[in-house]
Amino acid sequence: MRIALCVVLVAAGLTLAGPAQAAPAGAPDGFASVAALGLSGTTGGVGGPTVTVDTTDELLTAIDTVGPMTIQVAGTIAITSKQGVRPNKTIVGLGSTAVITGGGFDFYRSSNVIVRNLTFTDAEDDAVNVGQQSHHIWIDHNTFRRPADGSIDIVRGADYVTVSWNHFAGTDKSMLIGHSDGAASTDIGHLKVSIHHNFFDNSRQRHPRVRFGEPVHVYNNYFLGNELYGTASTENAGVLVEGNYFASVPYPCHSTSGYADSGPGRLVQRANVFVGSGPCEAGGTVVEPRTFYAYTLDAATSVPGLVASGAGAGRL
């Protein structure tokens, strides 16, 4: 069986990975772990072959392959634009030096995908775009540097997404949930996202900016020196901001006053720490994430140490 599989993969330019290159273990939590839309959670490439890629052609072939597959990225791979990823994939960097540069990943009606342990640099558009009813996506332990647009966008009816333990290193538009004020018909009832233990490290805005989604659970993140704002809830979104640490953030939260051209949203804040920061604008009620999944909240005072030492690529 392994010999036959090798022949198929070699014909596609891919190589089976040996035991010494096993992908890091781990399972998602938050919304990516919830049973919904015909899935029991997010398992990625479980049940399929494991391949190692170190060239552009190998990576693009692997992410466009039908069926489950674990794709191990070795070294630096340059791509352009946003490249589509088919369902049932785990894309994971080997070691601490796996880099995707110049482009990013696009999810169009895709599902059950894990993206871990990668550094995304200089994407000419978004580094990761989760859109068009994609669901059950886990984005974990990645580093984002200098995308031309967003680091992560979750839009157009996407659902059941967890963004955890990522490092947003000086990024501008870090994370958008809901792309337009005119997208109510596709987004209301969707855009359920968990965002936890991320390091928003002197990144400017959108941590996240939310339209329509509920609940969006922003917990145990480290917000440091965010020039424009921390989190914005708009267009009647429901956002829970919980157990985070805000340091030198002039506007930790926007909500009841709206933001830019977007109308007001709902935001509940609790158990956060604010140091050298302004107040968190909050108001209204939000559906409790615990109605979907269980979670353990770390004390906000412990977040800077936990997150600064644990978030980002190379820290699995």
C-alpha positions in Angstrom: 0.0 0.0 0.0 2.8 2.5 0.9 4.6 1.6 -2.3 1.6 2.3 -4.5 1.0 5.6 -2.6 4.6 6.6 -3.1 4.2 6.1 -6.9 1.1 8.4 -7.0 2.8 11.1 -4.9 6.1 11.0 -6.7 4.2 11.4 -10.0 2.7 14.6 -8.5 6.1 15.8 -7.4 5.5 15.1 -3.7 7.5 12.9 -1.3 6.2 10.9 1.6 7.6 12.1 4.9 9.5 9.7 7.1 8.9 9.0 10.8 11.4 11.6 11.9 9.4 14.4 10.3 6.1 13.7 12.0 3.9 16.8 12.2 3.4 18.3 15.6 0.4 16.9 17.4 -2.4 19.0 18.6 -6.2 19.4 18.5 -8.3 22.6 18.1 -10.4 24.2 20.7 -13.0 26.9 20.5 -15.4 27.1 17.6 -13.1 24.9 15.3 -13.8 22.0 17.7 -17.6 22.3 17.7 -19.7 19.6 15.9 -21.7 21.4 13.3 -22.4 21.5 9.5 -21.8 17.7 9.2 -18.4 17.7 10.9 -17.5 16.5 14.4 -14.8 19.2 14.6 -11.6 20.0 12.7 -9.3 17.2 12.0 -7.5 18.4 8.9 -5.6 15.8 7.0 -6.1 12.9 9.4 -6.5 9.6 7.5 -4.5 10.8 4.5 -0.9 10.6 3.5 1.8 12.9 4.9 4.0 14.7 2.4 6.8 17.2 2.7 7.0 20.1 0.3 9.9 22.5 -0.3 9.1 24.1 -3.6 6.3 26.3 -5.0 5.0 23.6 -7.4 5.0 20.9 -4.7 3.0 23.1 -2.3 0.5 24.2 -4.9 0.0 20.6 -6.0 -0.5 19.4 -2.5 -3.1 22.1 -1.4 -5.1 21.4 -4.6 -5.2 17.7 -4.1 -8.6 16.1 -3.4 -8.9 14.2 -0.2 -7.2 14.4 3.2 -3.5 15.1 3.4 -1.0 16.4 5.9 1.4 18.8 4.1 4.7 19.6 5.9 6.4 22.8 4.7 10.2 22.8 4.8 12.1 26.0 4.4 10.9 29.1 2.5 8.4 28.8 -0.3 7.4 31.8 -2.5 3.9 32.0 -3.9 1.8 34.7 -5.4 -1.7 36.1 -4.7 -4.0 33.9 -2.7 -3.9 30.2 -3.5 -6.9 28.0 -2.9 -6.8 25.2 -0.4 -9.1 22.2 -0.8 -10.9 20.6 2.2 -9.4 18.1 4.7 -5.8 19.4 4.8 -3.3 20.0 7.6 -0.6 22.5 6.4 2.2 22.6 9.0 5.7 24.0 9.1 8.6 21.8 10.0 10.8 23.1 12.8 11.0 26.9 13.2 12.0 28.0 9.8 9.0 27.3 7.5 8.0 30.4 5.6 5.3 31.3 3.1 6.4 34.5 1.3 4.8 36.7 -1.3 1.3 35.3 -1.2 -1.2 33.5 1.0 -3.9 30.9 1.4 -7.5 31.2 0.2 -10.5 29.2 1.5 -13.5 29.1 -0.9 -16.2 26.8 0.2 -13.5 24.8 1.9 -13.7 23.0 5.3 -11.8 21.0 7.8 -8.4 22.7 7.3 -5.6 23.3 9.8 -2.8 25.9 9.3 0.0 25.7 11.9 3.6 26.7 12.6 4.2 28.9 9.5 5.6 32.4 9.1 3.7 34.5 6.5 5.8 37.4 5.1 5.0 40.1 2.5 1.8 38.7 1.2 0.7 40.8 -1.7 -3.0 40.6 -0.5 -4.3 38.7 2.5 -2.1 36.1 4.1 -5.1 33.9 5.1 -8.6 34.5 3.7 -11.4 32.3 5.0 -14.5 33.0 2.9 -17.5 31.8 0.9 -19.1 29.6 3.5 -15.9 27.9 4.5 -16.0 26.4 7.9 -14.0 24.4 10.6 -10.7 26.2 10.0 -8.0 26.2 12.7 -5.2 28.8 12.4 -2.7 28.2 15.1 0.9 29.2 16.1 1.7 31.2 13.0 3.6 34.5 12.6 2.4 37.3 10.3 4.7 40.0 9.0 4.0 42.8 6.5 0.9 41.6 4.5 -0.2 44.2 2.0 -3.8 43.8 3.3 -5.1 41.6 6.1 -3.2 39.0 8.0 -6.4 37.0 8.5 -9.8 37.7 7.0 -12.9 35.7 7.9 -15.7 36.7 5.7 -18.7 35.9 3.5 -20.6 33.5 5.7 -17.5 31.6 7.0 -18.1 29.8 10.3 -16.6 27.7 13.1 -13.1 29.2 13.1 -10.4 29.3 15.8 -7.5 31.7 15.6 -5.0 30.8 18.4 -1.5 31.4 19.6 -0.5 33.5 16.6 2.0 36.4 16.5 1.0 39.5 14.6 4.3 41.3 14.4 3.8 45.0 13.6 1.0 44.2 11.2 -1.5 46.9 10.1 -4.9 45.2 9.3 -4.6 42.2 11.6 -8.0 40.4 11.4 -11.3 41.3 9.7 -14.5 39.4 10.5 -17.2 40.4 8.0 -16.0 42.3 5.0 -18.8 44.8 4.3 -21.6 46.7 6.0 -23.8 45.4 3.2 -23.2 41.7 3.8 -26.0 41.1 6.4 -27.8 38.6 4.2 -24.8 36.3 4.0 -23.2 36.9 7.4 -26.0 37.1 10.0 -26.1 33.8 11.9 -22.5 33.0 10.8 -19.0 34.2 11.6 -18.7 32.3 14.9 -15.0 32.7 15.7 -12.7 32.0 18.8 -9.6 34.2 19.1 -7.3 33.3 22.0 -3.7 33.6 23.2 -2.6 35.7 20.2 0.1 38.3 20.5 -1.0 41.6 18.9 2.5 43.0 19.0 2.5 46.7 18.1 0.0 45.9 15.4 -2.2 48.8 14.4 -5.8 47.7 14.2 -8.5 45.0 13.7 -7.8 42.7 16.6 -10.5 41.9 15.2 -12.9 44.3 13.5 -16.2 42.5 13.4 -19.4 43.0 11.5 -22.5 40.8 12.1 -20.7 37.8 13.7 -21.9 36.3 17.0 -20.5 35.2 19.2 -17.0 36.2 18.5 -14.9 35.2 21.5 -11.8 37.3 22.1 -10.0 35.9 25.2 -6.6 35.7 26.8 -4.9 37.7 24.1 -2.0 40.1 24.7 -2.6 43.6 23.1 0.6 45.6 23.1 1.0 49.2 21.7 -1.9 49.0 19.2 -1.9 52.4 17.6 -5.5 52.7 16.4 -7.5 50.3 18.5 -7.9 46.8 19.9 -11.2 45.2 19.1 -14.2 46.8 17.2 -17.7 45.3 17.3 -20.0 46.9 14.6 -23.1 46.3 12.6 -24.8 44.5 15.5 -22.1 42.0 16.0 -21.8 40.3 19.4 -18.3 40.1 20.8 -17.1 38.9 24.2 -13.8 40.4 25.2 -12.6 38.4 28.2 -9.4 37.9 30.2 -7.2 39.9 27.9 -4.2 42.1 28.8 -4.1 45.6 27.1 -0.9 47.5 27.4 -0.5 51.0 25.9 -3.6 50.7 23.8 -5.4 54.1 23.6 -8.7 52.6 22.4 -9.1 49.0 23.6 -12.7 48.5 22.3 -15.1 50.2 20.0 -18.8 49.1 20.0 -21.8 51.1 20.9 -20.7 54.2 19.0 -19.8 52.2 15.9 -16.5 52.6 14.1 -15.6 54.5 10.9 -18.7 54.1 8.6 -20.0 51.0 10.4 -23.0 51.1 12.8 -22.8 50.1 16.4 -22.3 46.6 17.7 -22.6 44.8 21.0 -19.7 44.0 23.2 -19.3 42.5 26.7 -16.0 42.9 28.5 -15.0 41.1 31.7 -11.9 40.1 33.6 -9.5 42.2 31.4 -6.5 44.2 32.5 -5.8 47.7 31.2 -2.3 49.2 31.7 -1.6 52.6 30.2 -4.7 52.2 28.1 -8.0 53.9 27.6 -11.4 52.5 28.5 -13.1 49.6 26.7 -16.4 50.8 25.2 -19.0 48.1 25.9 -22.7 47.6 25.9 -25.5 45.2 25.2 -25.6 41.5 25.6 -23.8 38.7 23.7 -24.5 35.0 23.3 -22.2 33.1 25.7 -19.6 31.0 24.0 -20.0 28.4 26.7 -23.3 27.5 25.0 -21.2 26.1 22.2 -17.9 24.8 23.9 -16.2 24.6 27.3 -13.0 26.6 27.9 -10.6 27.4 30.7 -9.8 31.1 31.1 -6.2 32.1 32.2 -5.9 35.0 34.6 -5.4 38.2 32.6 -2.3 39.1 34.6 -0.6 35.9 33.4 -1.3 36.6 29.7 1.8 38.7 28.8 4.2 36.0 29.9 2.2 33.1 28.5 1.6 34.7 25.1 4.9 36.4 24.5 6.7 33.2 25.1 4.3 30.8 23.5 2.7 32.5 20.5 3.9 32.4 16.9 5.7 29.9 14.6 8.4 27.7 16.0 6.8 27.5 19.4 4.6 24.4 19.3 
